[in-house]
């Protein structure tokens, strides 16, 4: 909090997914692959209390 009326806030979220094997069958043959994902979100804000 900056003062009695102004304040600030923040949040961070992080997600990570384990690698997964993927197999896709096509007319030309089979495709094998591995996929994984990660992500991060940041939020920062300032507010005023009336």
Secondary structure in CASP SS format (residue, H / E / C, confidence):
PFRMAT SS
TARGET T0000
AUTHOR 0000-0000-0000
METHOD secondary structure of the structure
MODEL  1
X C 1.00
X C 1.00
X C 1.00
X C 1.00
X C 1.00
X E 1.00
X E 1.00
X E 1.00
X E 1.00
X E 1.00
X E 1.00
X E 1.00
X E 1.00
X E 1.00
X E 1.00
X E 1.00
X E 1.00
X E 1.00
X E 1.00
X E 1.00
X E 1.00
X E 1.00
X E 1.00
X E 1.00
X E 1.00
X E 1.00
X C 1.00
X C 1.00
X E 1.00
X E 1.00
X E 1.00
X E 1.00
X E 1.00
X E 1.00
X E 1.00
X E 1.00
X E 1.00
X E 1.00
X E 1.00
X E 1.00
X E 1.00
X E 1.00
X E 1.00
X E 1.00
X E 1.00
X E 1.00
X E 1.00
X E 1.00
X C 1.00
X C 1.00
END
